[in-house]
């Protein structure tokens, strides 16, 4: 439930680009490191929330929303550029 469509597609793309053992190790290490970060975040989430309080949660939520909006704008811009190059 934690991996969204973007993360799944990213893993599929990177796995398709594996041609050497070093590439495989890099992808595997990235996936493993991400799992460790997610586990640590969930394991200590109560401590993190206690530390940053309600205003910190609001701040993190707004920053995440801003990042999501920026990514969406960039994707629309990239699609517009790609479409204009086709015509």
C-alpha positions in Angstrom: 0.0 0.0 0.0 3.0 2.3 0.4 4.2 2.0 -3.2 2.2 4.1 -5.7 2.1 3.8 -9.4 5.0 6.1 -9.9 7.3 4.1 -7.6 6.3 0.8 -9.2 6.9 2.2 -12.7 10.3 3.6 -11.6 11.4 0.2 -10.3 10.2 -1.5 -13.5 12.2 1.0 -15.7 15.3 0.7 -13.6 15.1 -3.1 -13.6 14.8 -3.2 -17.4 18.0 -1.1 -17.6 20.1 -3.6 -15.6 22.9 -5.0 -17.7 25.7 -5.7 -15.2 26.0 -6.9 -11.7 26.9 -3.4 -10.5 23.6 -2.1 -11.9 21.7 -4.9 -10.1 23.5 -4.1 -6.8 22.7 -0.4 -7.1 19.0 -1.0 -7.7 18.8 -3.6 -5.0 20.6 -1.3 -2.5 18.3 1.6 -3.3 15.2 -0.6 -2.8 16.7 -2.0 0.5 17.6 1.5 1.7 14.2 2.8 1.0 12.6 0.0 2.9 14.9 0.7 5.9 13.9 4.5 5.8 10.2 3.6 5.6 10.5 1.2 8.5 12.4 3.7 10.6 9.9 6.4 9.9 7.0 4.1 10.8 8.7 2.7 13.8 9.5 6.1 15.3 6.4 8.0 13.9 5.0 8.6 17.4 8.3 10.1 18.5 8.5 12.2 15.3 4.9 13.5 15.8 5.6 14.3 19.4 8.7 16.1 18.4 7.3 18.3 15.6 3.9 18.7 17.2 0.7 19.7 15.3 2.2 22.8 13.6 5.1 20.7 12.3 2.7 18.1 10.9 0.8 21.0 9.1 4.1 22.4 7.8 5.2 19.0 6.4 1.8 18.4 4.9 1.9 21.8 3.1 5.4 21.3 1.9 4.4 17.8 0.5 1.4 19.4 -1.2 3.7 22.1 -2.7 6.1 19.4 -4.0 3.3 17.4 -5.5 1.9 20.5 -7.3 5.4 21.3 -8.6 5.8 17.8 -9.9 2.4 18.0 -11.6 3.2 21.3 -13.3 6.5 19.9 -14.5 4.8 16.8 -15.9 2.2 18.9 -17.8 5.0 21.1 -19.1 7.0 18.1 -20.3 3.9 16.6 -22.0 3.1 19.9 -23.7 6.6 20.2 -25.0 6.6 16.6 -26.2 3.2 17.1 -27.9 4.2 20.3 -29.6 7.3 18.5 -31.1 5.1 15.8 -32.6 2.9 18.3 -34.5 
